Amino acid sequence: MLQASYSKLPLSQRIIMPFMLVFFSIMVIAVISFAFWFTSAMEYQMKNSVASGAAVILQELQTKKQHLGSWVQLIAERNDVRTALEQKNTQTLLKILVSHETNLKLDLIKVVNKNGGVVLELRQPKLDKSNLEDRTSISQALAGMYPLDVVNLQKQRGQKQLVLVGTAPIKSNEEEVIGGIEIGILINNELLKSLIAAEDEYLIALNEDKTVVVSTLTAVTNQNWQLPPTTIPPIRILLTNRHYIAKSIFIPGLSNTSLTIVLLKSLIALNHTVQYLWLRLWGFFVVGGFICTLVGKNIALNISGPLLTVARVAQKATQEGNFDLQAPVTRNDEVGILATSLNSLIRRVAEYTQELEQARTTLEKRVEERTHQLLQKNQELNLAYDQLSYAIQELQQTQAQLIQTEKMSSLGNMVAGVAHEINNPISSIYGNISYAKEYIEELLELLNLYRNEYPQPTTAIQNHLEQIELDYISQDLPKILTSMKMGSQRIREIVLSLRNFSRLDESEKKAVNIHEGIDSTLLILNHRLKERIQVVKEYEILPLIECYPAQLNQVFLNLISNAIDALEEAFFNKLSSVDNKVNPQILIHTNKVAGNRIDVRITDNGCGIEPKNQDKIFDPFFTTKEVGKGTGLGLWICYQIIQKHQGKIEVNSLLGEGTTVTVTLPLVQKA
């Protein structure tokens, strides 16, 4: 199915389609590969950035922890703190510790005696009414240790917070532990936000139960999600229907508990960048496809151009009567031979036309000389002069008719010559196809007989049979021959139609089927009709008509050509005002009328003829077409030929609706 559709395409399209298919395939693969590579590279770069940020955050947390441990030890070793604790002087302790709370920006300061009883406790308002779970740290300090830990802060509503605390023992001068001191920093959003460097980064703090305690990303505060291991590099995770790059950070050096910080970096910016990249890549793909289409079309036209050039030259020479045209001969193959033959025919027609023009010029010169002599005579010869002037006008019309007739004769010679040259080889092909089909059928029968008589061939024969697919060849070869026969039959029919149109061997009157002449004319004009213009034929059964076939073919050629010109002007001209919802159509109707006559009506739904021009259409040299597109002799010659056949021609036209030309001819002409 696809192969049949592909074979019906024009030559240039069949050349360009494989090229375009390969290009678009490569472009699609290249665009997709580059997009995935770019996305992977950007994500890898973001993972490296997250890893670097996590290391910086870990370093800052370690620094804060070390500073907290150093300050709590310095405060515990102060003599005034030791003395105030021994004397149980709360006011002195308060004065000493308030300054440290302010300078160090501490959220918690707590002093206990050697029994663990609270002597003094300073908290920020945000820690009020909260239960601090620090018994283990206090016990270790009273035992003479210096623990650094993260403790839970239980609120009344069941909410938890984390406090980074440093604890140290307070010793007397005799190195006896008389109490302990604890300072702490609340791990909250402000602390976490101070650690991150970009707006699209978030920090989440989790306690030893892997429960989210503090988060700068509010959407995950109450979420339970799988924590990425701290030992692996940053990975992509899906959280609250959004993608992030995550890296877990474990805070080492804590005495009793553990603290895990997760750094998240949003991939929204990356997704926007990738979407923008896809738009750019597809835009590049479209532009590249357009450029490739232009280049491929240019290559295809360079390949098929010479043949189309020869066809256009032949078409233009026949339509415009311009016999100065020459087809360029750029190759030495069959196209070059065809172009050379066409140029030779055009030159011969041009020579005949030039000779006729010279004869006309010579005759006009002689008439002018004779007229000059007559003007010098007496005025009594005025009547004779008027008659001579009328004779001159008739002579000019006859000369114009002779020129047009010679052109059509030359065109007929060219068409008949081409038809003759094609007919000989195609007849040979058509005649030998039957024999070829018969021989092939006999060979296939012989092969089948061999297969039946020797059903077990050798391995080499069996392999060769499978390689050439003998069964498929046996079925497809007769079909190929049948298709070749149908094609050659179609060419023979075309050649016959061309010969029927030229009628070079029928210069005398002859009884012919008028429908054959109309069909031959339509075949000649098929290149102008194609699929754009619909031709409707309403033929009635008619008897043979006595006529000059070649001359009537010329009449039909001129009338149908005028109808095509009117349809092209109405439907295919950009300035046309005709409703394009109506399809362009030519209706050809034939019927027999009373008085042994026939009517041939040719109707088009084109632009019509203006009323002021309808009385002039049969005048010689009158035309409404542009310069170079019409000579004004077509309808005049039709009128002369119909008069010669003792018939009549009528034209009915409405401007903007169409034109009907009716030709009435007798079946038998009177002597």
C-alpha positions in Angstrom: 0.0 0.0 0.0 2.7 2.5 1.0 4.9 1.4 -2.0 2.0 2.1 -4.4 1.3 5.5 -2.9 5.0 6.3 -3.0 5.2 5.4 -6.7 2.4 7.8 -7.5 4.2 10.9 -6.1 6.0 13.4 -8.4 9.7 12.6 -9.1 11.0 15.5 -7.0 9.0 14.3 -3.9 10.1 10.7 -4.3 13.7 11.9 -4.2 13.4 14.2 -1.2 11.2 11.9 1.1 14.0 9.4 2.1 16.4 12.2 2.7 13.9 14.0 4.9 13.1 10.8 6.8 16.7 10.1 7.6 17.3 13.8 8.6 14.3 14.0 11.0 15.3 10.7 12.6 18.8 11.9 13.3 17.5 15.2 14.6 15.0 13.6 17.0 17.7 11.3 18.4 20.2 14.2 18.7 17.7 16.5 20.4 16.5 13.9 22.9 20.1 12.7 23.7 21.4 16.3 24.2 18.4 17.1 26.5 19.0 14.1 28.7 22.7 14.7 28.8 22.2 18.4 29.7 19.7 17.4 32.4 22.0 14.8 33.9 24.9 17.3 33.9 22.9 20.0 35.6 21.6 17.5 38.2 25.2 16.3 38.8 26.4 19.8 39.3 23.6 20.5 41.7 24.5 17.3 43.7 28.1 18.6 44.0 26.8 21.9 45.1 24.6 20.2 47.8 27.6 18.1 48.9 29.7 21.2 49.3 27.0 23.1 51.2 26.5 20.1 53.5 30.2 20.1 54.4 30.1 23.8 55.1 27.0 23.4 57.4 28.6 20.5 59.2 31.7 22.7 59.8 29.6 25.6 61.2 27.7 23.3 63.5 30.9 21.7 64.8 32.3 25.2 65.4 29.2 26.2 67.4 29.4 23.0 69.4 33.1 23.6 70.2 32.5 27.2 71.2 29.7 26.1 73.4 31.9 23.6 75.2 34.7 26.1 75.6 32.5 28.8 77.1 30.8 26.5 79.5 34.1 25.3 80.8 35.4 28.8 81.2 32.3 29.9 83.1 32.5 26.8 85.4 36.2 27.6 86.3 35.5 31.2 87.3 36.3 31.9 91.0 33.3 34.2 91.4 31.0 31.5 90.1 32.5 29.0 92.4 32.3 31.3 95.4 28.7 32.4 94.7 27.7 28.7 94.4 29.4 27.8 97.7 27.7 30.7 99.4 24.4 30.0 97.6 24.3 33.6 96.6 21.8 33.6 93.8 21.9 37.3 93.1 25.7 37.2 92.4 25.2 34.3 90.1 22.5 36.1 88.3 24.6 39.2 87.7 27.5 37.1 86.4 25.5 34.8 84.1 23.1 37.4 82.7 26.0 39.2 81.0 27.2 35.8 79.5 23.6 35.1 78.3 23.5 38.4 76.5 27.0 38.3 75.0 26.9 34.7 73.9 23.2 34.9 72.7 22.4 31.9 74.8 18.8 30.6 75.1 19.5 28.6 78.4 21.7 28.9 81.4 21.2 26.5 84.4 23.2 26.1 87.6 22.7 23.1 90.0 24.2 22.1 93.3 26.0 18.8 93.9 22.7 17.1 94.6 21.3 18.1 91.2 19.0 20.7 92.7 18.5 23.8 90.5 20.1 26.9 92.0 19.6 29.2 89.1 17.9 28.8 85.7 17.8 31.5 82.9 15.6 30.9 79.9 14.5 32.9 76.9 10.7 33.5 76.9 10.2 31.0 74.0 11.5 28.2 76.3 9.1 29.0 79.2 6.7 26.3 80.3 8.8 23.6 78.6 10.3 20.5 80.2 14.0 20.1 79.5 15.1 16.5 79.4 18.7 17.1 80.6 19.1 14.7 83.6 21.7 12.6 81.9 23.9 15.6 81.0 23.6 17.0 84.5 24.5 13.7 86.1 27.5 13.4 83.9 28.6 16.9 84.8 28.2 16.2 88.6 30.4 13.1 87.9 33.2 15.4 86.7 32.6 15.1 83.0 32.1 17.7 80.3 29.3 16.4 78.0 28.1 18.1 74.8 24.7 16.9 73.9 21.4 17.6 72.2 18.4 17.4 74.6 14.7 17.4 73.9 12.5 20.2 75.1 9.0 19.0 75.7 6.3 21.6 75.3 2.8 21.3 76.9 1.1 20.5 73.6 3.4 17.5 73.1 5.6 19.4 70.6 9.3 18.8 70.8 12.3 21.1 70.3 16.0 20.5 70.4 18.6 22.4 72.4 22.3 22.1 71.9 23.8 22.1 75.4 27.2 22.1 76.9 27.6 21.0 80.5 30.6 21.3 82.9 31.2 20.6 86.7 31.9 23.4 89.1 34.7 22.4 91.4 36.0 23.8 94.7 39.6 24.7 95.3 40.1 21.2 96.6 38.9 19.8 93.2 35.7 18.6 94.7 32.6 18.8 92.6 30.2 21.2 94.3 27.7 21.6 91.4 27.3 22.0 87.7 26.5 24.5 85.0 24.6 24.0 81.7 24.3 26.5 78.8 22.4 25.9 75.6 21.3 27.2 72.2 17.8 26.4 70.8 17.9 24.7 67.4 15.1 26.5 65.6 14.3 28.0 62.2 16.4 31.1 62.7 19.5 29.0 63.5 18.9 26.7 60.5 18.2 29.6 58.1 21.5 31.3 59.2 23.3 28.1 58.0 21.9 28.0 54.4 23.3 30.1 51.5 20.5 30.0 48.9 16.8 30.7 48.9 16.0 27.3 47.3 17.8 25.4 50.0 16.1 24.0 53.1 17.4 22.4 56.4 15.5 19.7 58.4 16.7 18.7 61.9 15.7 15.2 63.1 16.2 13.7 66.6 17.5 10.2 67.4 14.0 8.8 66.7 14.3 10.2 63.1 11.4 12.5 63.8 11.3 16.0 62.2 11.7 18.5 65.0 12.7 21.7 63.2 12.4 22.5 59.5 12.7 25.5 57.3 10.4 23.7 54.9 7.1 23.9 56.7 5.4 21.3 54.5 7.5 18.5 56.0 7.2 19.4 59.7 4.6 16.7 60.4 5.7 14.3 57.6 7.1 10.8 58.1 9.5 10.1 55.2 12.5 7.9 54.5 15.7 9.6 55.7 18.6 9.4 53.1 21.6 7.5 54.7 24.4 9.8 55.8 27.0 7.7 54.1 25.9 8.1 50.5 26.3 11.1 48.2 23.4 13.5 47.6 20.4 11.8 45.9 17.1 12.9 44.3 14.0 12.4 46.5 10.3 13.1 46.1 8.8 15.1 49.0 5.4 16.7 49.1 5.0 16.0 45.3 8.2 18.0 44.6 11.7 16.8 43.7 14.7 17.8 45.8 18.4 16.9 46.0 19.0 15.7 49.6 22.1 15.1 51.7 22.0 13.9 55.3 24.5 15.3 57.8 25.3 13.4 61.1 26.6 15.6 63.9 29.5 13.7 65.6 30.8 14.2 69.1 27.5 14.2 71.0 27.6 12.4 74.3 24.2 10.7 74.7 22.0 11.4 71.7 22.3 11.9 68.0 21.4 14.7 65.7 20.8 14.5 61.9 20.5 17.5 59.6 19.1 17.0 56.1 20.0 19.6 53.5 17.4 19.9 50.7 17.8 21.8 47.4 14.7 22.4 45.3 14.8 21.2 41.6 12.2 23.7 40.5 14.8 26.0 38.9 16.4 23.0 37.2 12.9 21.9 35.8 12.3 25.4 34.5 15.7 25.4 32.8 15.1 21.9 31.3 11.7 23.0 30.0 13.2 26.1 28.5 16.0 23.9 27.0 13.3 21.6 25.4 11.6 24.6 23.9 14.8 25.9 22.4 15.8 22.4 21.1 12.4 21.8 19.5 12.7 25.3 18.0 16.1 24.4 16.6 14.6 21.2 15.3 11.8 23.0 13.5 14.2 25.5 12.0 16.6 22.7 11.0 13.8 20.8 9.4 12.7 23.8 7.4 16.3 24.4 6.2 16.7 20.7 5.4 13.4 20.8 3.5 14.6 23.7 1.4 18.0 22.0 0.7 16.3 18.7 -0.1 13.8 20.3 -2.4 16.7 22.1 -4.2 18.5 18.8 -4.7 15.4 17.1 -6.0 14.7 19.9 -8.4 18.3 19.8 -9.6 17.8 16.1 -10.4 14.4 16.4 -12.0 14.8 19.9 -13.4 16.2 19.1 -16.9 13.2 16.9 -17.7 10.7 19.5 -16.4 12.5 22.2 -18.4 12.1 20.3 -21.6 8.4 19.7 -20.9 7.9 23.4 -20.1 9.6 24.5 -23.3 7.4 22.2 -25.4 4.3 23.4 -23.5 5.1 27.0 -23.9 6.0 26.7 -27.6 2.6 25.1 -28.3 0.6 27.4 -26.2 2.1 30.8 -27.1 3.4 29.9 -30.6 6.8 31.2 -29.6 9.1 29.2 -31.9 12.3 31.1 -30.8 12.4 28.9 -27.7 15.1 26.3 -27.3 15.3 23.6 -24.7 18.7 23.5 -22.9 20.7 20.4 -23.7 22.7 19.7 -20.5 22.9 15.9 -20.7 23.8 13.2 -23.2 21.2 10.7 -22.0 17.6 10.1 -23.2 16.6 13.5 -21.9 19.3 15.2 -23.9 18.1 13.3 -27.1 14.5 14.4 -26.4 15.6 18.0 -26.0 17.6 17.9 -29.2 14.7 16.5 -31.2 12.3 19.0 -29.7 14.7 21.9 -30.6 15.0 20.5 -34.2 11.2 20.5 -34.6 10.8 24.0 -33.1 13.5 25.3 -35.6 11.7 23.8 -38.5 8.4 25.3 -37.5 10.2 28.7 -37.0 11.7 28.5 -40.5 8.2 27.8 -42.0 6.7 30.7 -40.1 9.5 33.0 -41.2 9.0 32.1 -44.8 5.3 32.8 -44.6 6.1 36.1 -42.9 8.5 37.1 -45.6 5.9 36.2 -48.2 3.3 38.3 -46.4 5.8 41.2 -46.2 6.6 40.9 -49.9 2.9 40.8 -50.8 2.1 43.8 -48.7 4.9 45.7 -50.3 3.6 44.9 -53.8 0.1 45.9 -52.7 1.4 49.2 -51.4 3.2 49.9 -54.7 0.1 49.1 -56.7 -2.0 51.3 -54.4 0.4 54.2 -54.8 0.1 53.9 -58.6 -3.7 53.8 -58.4 -3.8 56.9 -56.2 -2.1 58.8 -59.0 -4.9 58.0 -61.4 -8.1 59.8 -61.9 -10.7 60.0 -59.1 -13.0 58.1 -61.5 -11.2 55.0 -60.3 -12.3 55.5 -56.6 -14.9 52.7 -56.8 -12.2 50.4 -58.1 -9.9 51.6 -55.4 -12.5 50.7 -52.7 -12.9 47.3 -54.1 -9.2 46.8 -54.1 -9.0 47.9 -50.5 -11.6 45.3 -49.6 -9.6 42.7 -51.5 -6.5 43.7 -49.5 -8.4 43.3 -46.2 -9.6 39.8 -47.3 -6.0 39.0 -48.3 -4.7 40.0 -44.8 -7.3 37.8 -43.1 -6.4 34.9 -45.4 -2.7 35.4 -44.6 -3.4 35.3 -40.9 -5.5 32.2 -41.4 -2.6 30.6 -43.4 -0.1 31.4 -40.7 -2.4 29.9 -38.0 -3.1 26.9 -40.2 0.6 26.3 -40.8 1.3 26.5 -37.1 -1.4 23.9 -36.3 0.0 21.8 -39.2 3.5 22.0 -37.8 2.1 21.1 -34.3 0.3 18.2 -35.9 3.5 17.0 -37.6 5.3 17.2 -34.3 2.6 15.3 -32.4 2.3 12.7 -35.1 6.1 12.3 -35.2 6.3 11.8 -31.5 3.4 9.3 -31.6 5.0 7.4 -34.4 8.4 7.2 -32.6 6.7 5.9 -29.5 4.3 3.5 -31.3 7.0 1.4 -32.9 8.9 0.3 -29.6 5.7 0.1 -27.6 4.1 -2.2 -30.2 7.1 -4.4 -30.1 6.9 -4.6 -26.3 3.1 -5.2 -26.3 3.4 -7.9 -29.0 6.2 -9.8 -27.1 4.6 -9.7 -23.7 2.2 -12.5 -24.6 5.1 -14.7 -25.8 7.1 -13.8 -22.7 4.2 -14.7 -20.4 3.7 -18.0 -22.3 7.4 -19.0 -22.0 7.5 -18.1 -18.3 4.4 -20.1 -17.6 6.0 -23.1 -19.3 9.2 -22.6 -17.3 7.2 -22.4 -14.1 5.3 -25.6 -15.1 8.7 -27.3 -15.7 10.0 -26.2 -12.3 6.8 -27.5 -10.6 7.2 -30.8 -12.5 10.8 -31.1 -11.3 9.6 -30.4 -7.8 6.9 -33.1 -8.0 9.2 -35.7 -9.6 12.1 -34.9 -7.3 10.6 -33.8 -4.0 13.9 -34.2 -2.2 16.4 -31.8 -3.8 20.0 -31.5 -2.7 21.0 -29.2 0.1 22.5 -26.6 -2.3 19.3 -26.5 -4.4 17.1 -26.3 -1.4 19.2 -23.4 0.1 19.0 -21.6 -3.2 15.2 -22.1 -3.5 14.8 -20.6 -0.1 17.1 -17.7 -0.9 15.3 -16.6 -4.1 11.8 -17.3 -2.7 10.7 -19.4 -5.7 7.0 -19.6 -4.5 6.8 -15.8 -4.3 8.4 -15.4 -7.7 6.0 -17.9 -9.2 3.0 -15.9 -7.9 4.4 -12.4 -8.5 5.9 -12.8 -12.0 2.6 -13.3 -13.9 1.2 -10.3 -12.1 4.2 -8.2 -13.2 3.7 -9.3 -16.8 0.0 -8.5 -16.6 0.8 -5.0 -15.2 3.3 -4.5 -18.0 0.7 -5.4 -20.6 -1.8 -3.0 -19.1 0.8 -0.2 -19.1 1.8 -0.8 -22.7 -1.9 -1.0 -23.7 -2.4 2.4 -22.1 0.5 3.9 -24.0 -1.0 2.5 -27.3 -4.3 4.2 -26.5 -2.5 7.5 -25.9 -0.6 7.2 -29.1 -3.8 6.4 -31.0 -5.5 9.5 -29.4 -2.6 11.7 -30.6 -2.8 10.3 -34.1 -6.6 10.9 -34.1 -6.0 14.5 -33.2 -3.4 15.2 -35.8 -5.3 13.5 -38.7 -2.4 14.1 -41.1 -3.6 11.5 -43.5 -7.2 12.8 -43.7 -7.1 16.0 -45.7 -10.4 15.2 -47.5 -13.9 15.0 -46.1 -14.6 11.8 -44.3 -17.4 10.3 -42.1 -16.0 10.2 -38.6 -17.2 9.8 -35.0 -17.1 13.3 -33.6 -16.7 12.0 -30.0 -13.3 10.7 -30.9 -12.1 14.1 -32.0 -13.4 15.7 -28.7 -11.7 13.0 -26.6 -8.4 13.4 -28.5 -8.6 17.2 -27.9 -9.2 16.7 -24.2 -6.2 14.4 -24.0 -4.0 17.1 -25.7 -5.2 19.6 -23.1 -5.0 17.2 -20.1 -1.9 19.0 -18.8 -4.0 22.1 -18.3 -7.1 20.3 -16.9 -5.5 17.8 -14.5 -7.5 17.6 -11.3 -8.3 21.3 -11.0 -11.0 21.4 -13.6 -13.8 18.8 -13.8 -14.9 17.8 -17.3 -18.4 16.4 -17.6 -19.2 14.6 -20.9 -22.8 14.0 -21.8 -22.6 12.2 -25.1 -25.7 10.9 -26.9 -25.4 8.2 -29.5 -24.7 10.0 -32.8 -24.2 8.8 -36.3 -21.0 9.5 -38.2 -20.6 13.0 -39.5 -19.1 14.0 -42.8 -16.4 16.6 -42.2 -12.7 17.6 -42.3 -11.5 15.9 -39.0 -8.4 17.9 -38.5 -10.2 21.2 -38.9 -12.9 20.3 -36.5 -10.3 19.1 -34.0 -8.8 22.6 -34.3 -12.2 24.1 -33.5 -12.6 22.0 -30.4 -9.1 22.8 -29.3 -9.7 26.6 -29.5 -13.1 26.4 -27.8 -12.0 24.2 -24.9 -8.8 26.2 -24.5 -10.9 29.4 -24.2 -13.0 27.7 -21.6 -10.0 26.7 -19.6 -8.6 30.3 -19.8 -12.0 31.6 -18.4 -12.0 29.1 -15.5 -8.3 29.9 -14.6 -9.1 33.6 -14.6 -12.3 33.0 -12.4 -11.0 30.4 -10.0 -7.3 30.5 -9.9 -6.6 34.2 -10.2 -6.0 35.9 -6.8 -8.1 38.9 -7.8 -11.1 36.7 -8.7 -14.4 37.6 -7.1 -16.2 34.3 -8.0 -17.3 32.2 -5.1 -14.6 29.5 -4.8 -17.1 27.1 -3.1 -18.2 26.2 -6.7 -16.0 23.8 -8.4 -14.6 24.8 -11.9 -16.4 22.7 -14.5 -16.6 22.2 -18.3 -19.7 20.5 -19.6 -19.6 19.0 -23.1 -23.0 17.9 -24.4 -23.8 16.4 -27.8 -27.2 15.5 -29.3 -28.9 15.1 -32.6 -31.4 17.8 -33.6 -34.0 18.1 -36.4 -32.9 18.5 -39.9 -30.1 15.8 -39.9 -27.9 18.0 -37.7 -26.0 17.6 -34.5 -25.3 20.1 -31.7 -22.1 20.3 -29.7 -22.5 22.5 -26.6 -19.4 23.5 -24.5 -20.3 25.2 -21.3 -18.1 26.6 -18.5 -18.9 28.2 -15.2 -16.1 30.7 -15.5 -16.0 34.5 -15.6 -18.2 35.0 -18.6 -17.9 37.7 -21.4 -18.8 41.4 -20.9 -21.9 42.4 -22.9 -20.0 45.1 -24.8 -17.5 42.5 -26.2 -20.0 39.8 -27.2 -20.6 41.3 -30.7 -16.9 41.4 -31.4 -15.7 37.9 -30.4 -15.8 36.6 -34.0 -13.9 39.6 -35.4 -10.3 38.8 -36.5 -7.5 40.0 -34.1 -10.0 40.9 -31.4 -9.0 39.6 -28.0 -9.6 40.4 -24.3 -6.5 38.5 -23.1 -3.2 40.0 -22.1 -0.4 40.8 -24.6 1.4 37.6 -25.5 -1.5 35.3 -24.4 -3.8 35.6 -27.4 -3.8 36.6 -31.1 -7.5 37.2 -31.5 -7.7 34.6 -34.3 -9.0 31.6 -32.4 -12.7 32.2 -32.6 -12.4 33.8 -36.0 -10.8 30.7 -37.4 -13.5 28.6 -35.7 -16.1 30.7 -37.3 -14.5 30.2 -40.7 -14.2 26.5 -40.3 -17.8 26.1 -39.2 -19.0 28.2 -42.2 -16.9 25.9 -44.4 -18.8 22.9 -43.0 -22.2 24.6 -43.7 -22.9 24.9 -39.9 -23.2 27.7 -37.4 -21.7 28.7 -34.1 -23.4 30.7 -31.3 -22.2 32.1 -28.0 -24.4 32.8 -25.0 -22.6 34.3 -21.9 -23.6 35.9 -18.6 -20.9 37.9 -16.9 -19.8 36.2 -13.7 -21.8 33.0 -14.4 -20.2 31.4 -17.4 -20.3 30.9 -21.2 -22.0 28.4 -23.5 -20.7 27.9 -27.1 -23.1 25.9 -29.4 -21.8 24.4 -32.6 -24.4 23.0 -35.1 -23.2 20.8 -38.0 -25.0 18.9 -40.7 -24.5 15.1 -40.9 -23.9 15.4 -44.7 -22.7 18.5 -46.4 -24.4 19.7 -49.6 -22.3 19.7 -52.8 
